[in-house]
Amino acid sequence: MTRARTGTRRRTPRVRLRGWGGVTAMAVACVLTATLTLLPLSLHDGPTAGADTPGATGTTGTTGTTGGGTTATLPVRADACTEPEASLPPSSADGPGIAKIKERGKLVAGVDQNSYRWGYRNPYSGELEGFDIDLVRALAKDILGDPDAVIFRAIPTNQRIAALERDRVDVIVRTMTINCKRLEQVSFSTAYFETGQQILAPKDSPITGYDESLKGMRVCSGEGTTAYEALEKKSYGAIFKDEFDGTEKDPDRLTVPNQLDCLVRLQLGEVDAVLTDNALGAGQAAQDPAVALKGAGPFTTEYYGVAAKKGADDLVARVNKVLVDYRAGGKESAWMVSYRKWLAAGLPGISAPPAPKYRSE
């Protein structure tokens, strides 16, 4: 086993995975599938491949209020991004994006297949399950009348935007944070989940959170993630960049193509901690009871959205219409039912989805 580079120190990785308890079969399946995520989950053909040029630009934005409150309609200038979570008003009207999906008879969705409770393959049934998968099926039911009319494609963390730009998928529903930088390249629905960055580390680790206890520690994050961006802004002395980072010689030890790879490296002792969304970290802590989220809570506020190709306005408006229905019904809404089924055990106390925000031109 190659030892991880740590700058001034090296550590010999453990040869035994940490305690996986009653979730051994599921977790092993996740580790195995992590090597397969460059392949589509279905043998059906998706949209025709092709490249296109990203559209409008944006600037640094701010987050808004959540918790199921009053819907906001916000003015926005074409040259500014001050409220990235503000999306198009909901609509059920058909357009070229919806027409293409209906002609194909399938919704092609980019998802994860190894994020426990969000999008993962059940090792016993072989079926994709999780909070994001429930939402994809709701989209398919609304657009095509059939929740099973879906072609799932496994998309690595660092390939989400490229998959949309190259027309490999219609939508990405894969714990993808809405922000101004990404809005330069893709379009987003309204927010469907609130999350934030938090440190994941072994329970017996001296690391106490996103603080000075990270000094000299090896911290893993996914390539192209908001976690990596947070470490770039403030690392507290943590070691988080690979030697030759971003080149062909990049060993992908500290920055990895798929976020779950960080958990594997943590279990092998190749890194000391993981920085990730607490929503994902809670699922990973459920996979491995030897690790835990550290600190009082997330130190950022972020929102997941459904991503579509830049300019696919009819599809984004339709997704927003589906999300209106998905949130409706209070405690018995489809959103709350899915939350209680998949996420409440690891992320308790959420009483409502984020309230949607819409922009007005």
C-alpha positions in Angstrom: 0.0 0.0 0.0 1.5 3.4 -1.0 1.7 5.7 1.9 0.0 9.1 1.7 2.2 12.2 1.3 1.8 14.6 4.2 4.4 17.2 3.6 6.8 16.9 6.6 5.4 13.6 7.9 4.3 10.2 6.7 2.0 7.7 8.2 1.7 4.0 7.5 -1.9 3.3 6.5 -3.9 0.8 8.4 -4.4 -2.5 6.7 -7.8 -3.1 8.3 -10.9 -1.1 7.6 -12.6 0.5 10.6 -15.6 -1.1 12.2 -18.4 -1.5 9.7 -20.8 -3.3 11.9 -24.2 -4.3 10.5 -23.8 -2.3 7.4 -20.8 -4.3 6.1 -22.5 -5.6 3.0 -23.9 -2.2 2.0 -20.6 -0.4 2.6 -18.5 -3.0 0.7 -20.9 -2.6 -2.2 -20.4 1.1 -2.1 -16.6 0.8 -2.1 -16.8 -1.6 -5.1 -19.2 0.6 -7.1 -16.9 3.6 -6.5 -14.6 2.1 -9.1 -17.5 1.9 -11.6 -19.0 5.4 -11.5 -17.6 6.4 -14.9 -20.0 3.9 -16.5 -23.7 4.5 -17.1 -26.0 2.6 -14.8 -28.2 1.7 -17.7 -27.3 0.2 -21.0 -30.0 2.4 -22.7 -28.6 5.3 -24.8 -29.0 8.7 -23.2 -29.1 12.1 -25.0 -26.8 12.6 -27.9 -23.3 13.7 -26.8 -22.2 17.2 -27.7 -20.5 20.2 -26.3 -21.8 23.6 -25.8 -20.5 26.9 -24.5 -21.5 28.0 -20.9 -23.7 31.0 -20.7 -24.1 34.0 -18.4 -21.6 35.0 -15.8 -22.2 35.8 -12.1 -20.5 37.2 -9.0 -20.4 36.3 -5.4 -23.8 35.8 -3.9 -25.5 35.3 -0.5 -27.7 32.6 0.9 -31.3 33.1 1.9 -33.8 32.0 4.5 -35.1 28.4 4.6 -37.5 26.4 6.7 -40.7 26.3 4.7 -41.5 30.0 5.1 -43.1 32.4 2.6 -42.0 32.0 -1.0 -39.8 34.9 -2.1 -39.8 36.5 -5.6 -36.5 38.4 -6.1 -35.4 40.8 -8.8 -32.2 39.9 -10.5 -29.9 41.6 -13.0 -28.3 39.6 -15.8 -24.9 40.7 -14.7 -25.2 40.0 -11.0 -25.6 36.9 -8.8 -26.8 38.1 -5.5 -29.3 35.3 -4.7 -28.1 32.1 -6.3 -31.0 30.1 -4.9 -33.6 32.3 -6.8 -34.7 30.3 -9.8 -37.3 30.5 -12.5 -41.0 30.6 -11.5 -42.7 27.1 -11.7 -44.5 26.2 -14.9 -46.0 23.0 -16.4 -45.7 24.3 -20.0 -43.8 22.2 -22.5 -40.7 23.4 -24.3 -37.9 21.9 -26.2 -36.3 20.3 -23.2 -39.5 18.6 -22.1 -40.4 17.7 -25.7 -37.0 15.9 -26.0 -37.7 13.9 -22.8 -41.2 13.0 -23.9 -40.0 11.9 -27.4 -37.4 9.7 -25.8 -39.9 8.3 -23.3 -37.3 8.4 -20.5 -35.8 11.0 -18.2 -32.0 10.7 -18.1 -30.8 11.6 -14.6 -27.2 11.9 -13.4 -27.1 10.5 -9.8 -24.7 9.0 -7.3 -24.8 5.3 -6.6 -22.6 5.1 -3.5 -23.8 7.9 -1.2 -25.7 6.1 1.5 -29.2 7.4 2.1 -28.9 9.8 -0.9 -28.3 7.7 -3.9 -26.9 4.2 -3.5 -27.4 0.6 -4.7 -29.1 -1.5 -2.1 -26.8 -4.5 -1.9 -29.7 -6.9 -1.4 -32.1 -5.8 -4.1 -29.6 -4.2 -6.5 -32.0 -1.2 -6.8 -31.0 2.4 -6.5 -32.5 4.1 -3.4 -32.2 7.2 -1.4 -33.5 10.8 -1.0 -32.2 12.0 -4.4 -33.6 8.9 -6.1 -37.1 9.6 -4.7 -36.9 13.1 -6.2 -35.8 11.8 -9.6 -38.8 9.4 -9.7 -41.1 12.3 -8.8 -39.8 14.2 -11.8 -40.3 11.2 -14.1 -43.8 10.7 -12.9 -44.8 14.3 -13.5 -43.2 14.6 -16.9 -43.8 11.1 -18.3 -46.5 9.7 -16.0 -44.3 6.9 -14.8 -41.9 7.1 -11.8 -39.9 4.2 -13.4 -39.4 6.0 -16.8 -35.8 6.9 -15.8 -32.4 6.1 -17.2 -30.0 6.5 -14.3 -26.4 7.4 -15.1 -23.7 7.3 -12.4 -21.8 10.6 -12.5 -18.6 11.2 -10.5 -18.5 14.3 -8.3 -16.1 16.1 -10.5 -18.0 15.3 -13.8 -21.5 16.7 -12.9 -21.2 19.9 -14.9 -19.5 18.2 -17.8 -22.3 15.6 -18.0 -24.8 18.4 -18.6 -22.7 20.3 -21.0 -22.1 17.2 -23.1 -25.8 16.2 -23.1 -25.2 12.9 -21.3 -28.0 13.7 -18.9 -31.1 15.8 -18.7 -30.7 16.6 -15.0 -28.2 16.1 -12.2 -29.8 15.2 -8.9 -26.7 14.4 -6.9 -26.4 16.5 -3.7 -25.2 19.5 -5.8 -24.8 22.8 -4.1 -26.2 25.9 -5.8 -23.8 28.7 -6.0 -22.9 31.7 -8.3 -19.8 30.0 -9.8 -21.8 27.0 -11.0 -24.6 29.2 -12.3 -22.1 30.4 -14.9 -22.2 26.9 -16.4 -25.5 25.3 -15.5 -29.1 26.2 -14.5 -30.5 25.3 -11.1 -34.0 24.6 -9.7 -35.1 26.1 -6.4 -33.4 24.6 -3.4 -34.6 21.2 -2.2 -32.3 20.7 0.8 -30.2 22.8 3.2 -26.8 21.6 4.2 -23.3 22.9 5.2 -19.7 21.9 5.5 -18.5 19.8 8.5 -15.5 17.7 9.4 -15.8 13.9 9.5 -13.1 12.1 11.5 -12.6 9.0 13.7 -14.4 9.3 17.0 -11.2 8.9 18.9 -9.4 11.5 16.8 -8.0 14.7 18.5 -9.7 16.7 15.7 -12.5 18.7 17.3 -14.0 20.3 14.2 -13.1 22.9 11.5 -10.6 24.6 13.7 -7.0 24.8 14.8 -7.1 21.0 15.6 -6.7 20.5 11.8 -3.1 21.8 11.8 -0.8 19.3 10.2 -3.7 16.9 9.6 -4.4 15.3 6.2 -7.9 16.3 5.1 -9.6 14.8 2.1 -12.2 16.5 -0.1 -13.9 15.9 -3.5 -12.6 17.6 -6.6 -14.7 20.5 -7.7 -16.6 20.6 -4.4 -17.5 23.5 -2.1 -15.5 21.6 0.6 -12.3 22.0 -1.4 -13.1 25.7 -2.0 -13.6 26.1 1.8 -10.2 24.6 2.5 -8.6 26.9 -0.1 -10.0 29.9 1.7 -9.0 28.7 5.2 -7.3 25.4 6.0 -6.2 26.0 9.6 -2.8 24.5 8.6 -4.3 21.3 7.2 -2.7 19.4 4.4 -5.4 19.2 1.7 -3.7 19.4 -1.7 -2.0 16.5 -3.5 1.4 16.9 -5.0 0.9 17.6 -8.7 -2.8 18.5 -7.9 -4.8 18.9 -11.1 -2.2 17.4 -13.4 -1.9 13.9 -14.9 0.5 13.0 -12.1 -2.1 13.8 -9.4 -2.2 10.8 -7.1 -5.8 11.6 -6.0 -5.2 10.9 -2.3 -6.4 14.1 -0.7 -8.5 15.4 -3.6 -10.6 12.6 -5.1 -12.9 12.3 -8.1 -15.7 10.7 -6.1 -16.5 12.0 -2.6 -17.0 8.5 -1.1 -13.3 7.8 -1.9 -12.5 10.1 1.0 -14.3 7.7 3.5 -12.3 4.8 2.1 -9.0 6.7 2.5 -10.1 7.6 6.1 -10.8 4.0 6.9 -7.4 2.9 5.5 -5.6 5.5 7.5 -4.4 7.4 4.5 -6.0 10.6 5.6 -6.9 12.0 9.0 -10.3 13.6 8.3 -12.8 14.4 5.5 -14.4 17.7 4.8 -17.8 17.3 3.2 -21.5 18.4 3.4 -22.9 17.3 6.8 -25.7 15.7 4.8 -23.3 13.3 3.2 -21.1 13.0 6.3 -24.1 11.8 8.3 -24.7 9.0 5.8 -21.0 8.0 5.9 -21.1 8.0 9.7 -24.0 5.6 9.5 -21.9 3.4 7.2 -19.0 3.3 9.6 -19.8 3.8 13.4 -16.1 4.4 14.1 -16.3 7.9 12.5 -18.4 10.9 13.4 -19.1 14.5 12.4 -17.0 16.8 14.5 -17.9 20.3 15.9 -21.1 21.9 16.9 -22.5 21.8 13.4 -21.8 23.0 9.8 -19.8 26.2 9.4 -21.4 27.1 6.1 -25.0 27.3 4.8 -25.5 25.7 1.4 -28.5 24.4 -0.6 -28.9 21.5 -3.0 -30.7 22.1 -6.3 -31.5 20.0 -9.4 -29.1 21.1 -12.1 -29.9 21.3 -15.8 -28.1 22.4 -18.9 -27.5 26.1 -19.1 -30.5 27.7 -20.7 -32.9 24.7 -20.3 -35.5 27.1 -18.9 -38.6 25.0 -19.7 -37.1 22.0 -17.9 -36.0 24.1 -14.9 -39.4 25.7 -14.6 -41.0 22.2 -14.8 -38.7 20.9 -12.1 -39.7 23.9 -9.9 -43.4 23.0 -10.5 -42.7 19.4 -9.4 -40.9 20.7 -6.3 -43.9 22.9 -5.4 -46.0 19.7 -5.3 -43.3 17.7 -3.6 -43.1 20.2 -0.7 -46.9 20.6 -0.3 -48.7 18.8 2.5 -46.8 19.8 5.6 -45.6 16.9 7.6 -47.2 14.5 5.1 -45.6 16.0 2.0 -43.7 13.7 -0.3 -40.6 15.6 0.8 -41.1 14.9 4.5 -42.0 11.3 3.9 -38.7 10.8 2.0 -36.8 12.7 4.7 -38.2 10.6 7.5 -37.4 7.4 5.5 -33.8 8.2 4.5 -32.3 11.1 6.5 -34.1 11.7 9.8 -31.9 9.2 11.7 -28.7 11.0 10.8 -30.0 14.5 10.4 -32.8 14.9 13.0 -34.9 17.9 13.7 -35.7 19.1 10.2 -39.4 20.2 10.2 -39.8 21.4 6.6 -37.9 21.7 3.3 -36.3 25.0 2.3 -38.7 27.6 1.1 -38.4 28.3 -2.7 -37.1 31.6 -4.0 -38.0 32.8 -7.5 -36.5 35.5 -9.6 -38.3 38.2 -11.6 -36.7 39.7 -14.6 
